[in-house]
Amino acid sequence: MELGFVGAGRMGRPMVRRLVRAGHRVRVYARGAETREALARDGAEPVASLAAAARGAQVLFVCVLTDAQVREVCLDGRLFSALPAGSVLAVHTTGDPRTVRELAGRGVDVVDVPVSGGPHDIRAGRLTVFAGGERPAVERVLPALDAYADTVLHVGALGAGQSVKLVNNAVFAAQLGMLAQAVRLGELLGVEERVLLDALSRGSGASNAAVASAARGGVGGLAVSAGAFLRKDLAVVTDLAGELGLPLGPLGPAVRALWELLPTDGD
């Protein structure tokens, strides 16, 4: 496939590598000369403008960090005018579902495809994707997603992927917050965190959060590793829940416990 890509960072660059290895032609927008050289070594075609990445693309992926960056990329330039008719804009960035809905109706199909997993899952080709949008548009993106995802769930209309991912991250954050409290209890009972996490990972209290925390040396280590992503996503889902008059309820105390562990933006 002819693909465009914006956002070749921590998540995006391993995606680009997998896409190239799968035989796709990938034009990647990159600002810095060093980044462009690295992308070229990966077999991608680095370009110096958003329009160049979009031109001729059957699918254009956006994999930046925040909603504000999605808006900057998609709405502040000539991106839509450069995309050919019949192409698909696929937004990997996790954010407010209203943002991707705002992108619709501009001459191309839009799907939201936030992911669950990290760079190691991309490299292994086992990422999970929550896809929102019209089914035919989602299906047109599948040949590309198959390069790095082994599970693609079509969860509903445009924006549904974002909604599912935000709820998923709220649950994950609550699990981490509960683990942080459990670790404190374990320490009071004389059980080391490392030993407790290993035991929880093998017992009925097992969770992805426990397994990932054990692999990173503790709950705090995982919170630091995923801090930038969790902080922005928790802010979005908390605001959305508040606007709907539905505070996070039973998840709230555990989420607040995790929030105390997350590094601030300045860390």
N, C-alpha and C positions, 0 to 999 in steps of 0.2 A: 504493500500500500504506500501511497504518497502521504507522508505525515508531517505536520508541523508540531513544534514543541516549544513551550515557554516555561522556564523555571527549572533549569538543570542543576538543582542543588542537591541537598542530602538525599531526598527521595527521587528527584527527577533524573539525576544523572544515571543511577543504576537502571532506571526504566529505559532511558535512551539506549544504554548498552544492550539491554535485552531485546529491544525493538530492532536494533541494527543486526544483532545476531540471528534474529528470526527472519531476516531478509527484507525488512521494510526500509524504504528510503526516508530518512528523518532529517528535516531541516530544523535547526535549533537556534532560537534567538539567544544570543549571549553578548553582553556588553564588553567584557574584558578580553584583551588579546590572549592572556594566559588561559582563560577558560575556553576560548575558541580553539586554541591549539590542542588542548586536552580532548575536546569533543571530536576534533578531526582525527586524533589518534584512535579514538573509540570507533571510528568509521562513520560518524554522523557528518552532516554538512552544516557547519556553523554559519549563521547569517547575522548581519549587523542591524536589522530592523524587524519590527513585528510584522510589517507588511510582507517582507520577504519570507518569513516563516509561514505565513498564512497562504501565500500565493500558490495555487495549484494543489493545496492539501485536501485530501479526502476527509481527514480528521485533524483538527488542531487541538492538542492537549494544553491545558493551562495547569501548571503544578507549582504555583507560588504559595507563600505562607498564609496570607491574610485576605479577608474580604476586600479591604482597601486596595490591596495589590491587584486583586481580580478586577476591580472596577477601573483601576488605572490602566491595566493592560487592555481591557475589552472596550471601555467606553471613552477613554481620553485620546484615542488615536484613530487610525484608519483600518483597524483590524477587520471589521465586518465588511468593509468595501473591498478588501483584498481577498476575502474568502470566496471561493467559487460557489455558484449555486449548487445545491445538493450536498454540500459538505456538512460536517458535524463539528460543533464546538463542544469539547468534552472537558469539564472542569473537575480536576482532581482535588483542588483545595477544599478543605473542610471549612464551612462557614454558615452564615445565615441563609436559610433556604430562599428567602425573598430576593437575595442577590442574583441567583441563577435565573429566577423567574423574570427578573427585570431584563435579562439578556435576551429573552425570547422575542420572537416577532421581528427580527432584524434581517430576515432573508436566508438564514441558515437554521438547521436544527440544533438545539442545545440539549445536552444531557449533563447531569451531575453524577460524578463517579468517585466520590470519596472512598478512601481505602482504609482497611484495618490491617496493621502489620508495619514492619519497619524495613530499613534497607536490606537487612539480612534475608527477609522474606522475599523481597524483590529479586535479589540475586539468586535465590533458590527457586523462583517461579511459583511461589505459593501464597501470593497476596490474596486477600479477600476484598472484593469491590461491592459496594452498595450502589446500585445504579438507579437513577430516577430519570424519567422522560418517556417519550413515546417509544413503544417497543421496537418499531422498525428502525428508529434512530439508534437505539441501544444495540440492536443486532448489527448495525453497520460498523460499530466500534469494536465488536467482539474479536475480530481477527487480530487487532492490535493489542487489546487487553490480554489475550491469550498468551502473549509473549512473557508476561510476568505475573499473571493471576491464575490461580487454579480454581477459584470460586468467584463467580459473578452472579449476584442476586439482583434481579429486577424487582425493586421494592415498591414501585408505584410511579405516579406522575412526576413531572419536573419539580425538584426540590425535595422529593421523598428520600432520596439518597442522603442528602444533608441531614434531614430530620433523624433518620435511622442512625447515622454516624454520631450525631450529637448525643442521642440517648445512649448509644453504645459507650461513648466516652464518659458520660455521666456515671453509668454503672461501673465502668472500669475504675474511675476515680473513687467511687464509693468503696469498691473492693480494696483499693490501695489505702484509703483512709481507715477502713476497718482493720487491715493488716497492721497499720502503724499503731493502732490502739492495742491490737493483739500482741504485738512485739513488746510494748510497754508492760502489759500484763505478764507476759512470759518472763521478762527480766525480773519483775517483782517476785515471781515464783522460782527464780533461779535458773531459767532456761535461756541459753544464749540465742541471739537472733538467728544466727546461721543454722543452728540445730533446729530451731522452731520452724523456720521457713522450709527446710528440707523435709521435716515431718509433715507439715501441712500440705506440701506439694504431693505427698504420697497417700494422704488420708482423705476422709470425706469432706474436709474443708479445702480441698484442692481448688485452684482457680488459675487462670492465665496470669493474674496479677501475682499470685504466690510463686509460680514457676519463674516468671520474669524477674521478680525481686530476688529470688535465690540466685539466679544467674548473674545478677549485677551486684551481688554482695550485700543486699539489704534493700528495704523499702526506700530509704533515703537515696540510695544510688539510682534506683529506677526513677524516682521523682525528679532527680537532677537531670537524668538522661532524657526524659520525656517532658521536662518542665515547660519548655516554650510552647509545645503543641497543646499540652493539657491546659495550661493557663488560658490561652486564647479561646479554646473550645469551651471550657467551663464558663468563661465570661459570657459567651454567646448563648449557651443553653440556659444559664441562670437568668439572663435578661429576657429571653423568649418565654421561659416559664413564668417569670414575674408579670410580663405583659398579658399573659393568658389567665392570670390570677391563680396559677398553679405552682406554688413554690415547690422545690425539689422534695419536700415531704420527708419520708423516712430516709431518703438518700442524703438529706441535708447535713446532719451531724458528721457523717463519714466523709462527705465531700469537704466540709470545713476543716476536718482533721488533716486531710491531704493538703488543702490549700496552704496550711502552715508550713508544710515541708517544701513546697515548690519554691525554686529560686525566683527572685524578683527580676524584672526586665534588665536591671543594671548588673545582675550577677554574671 
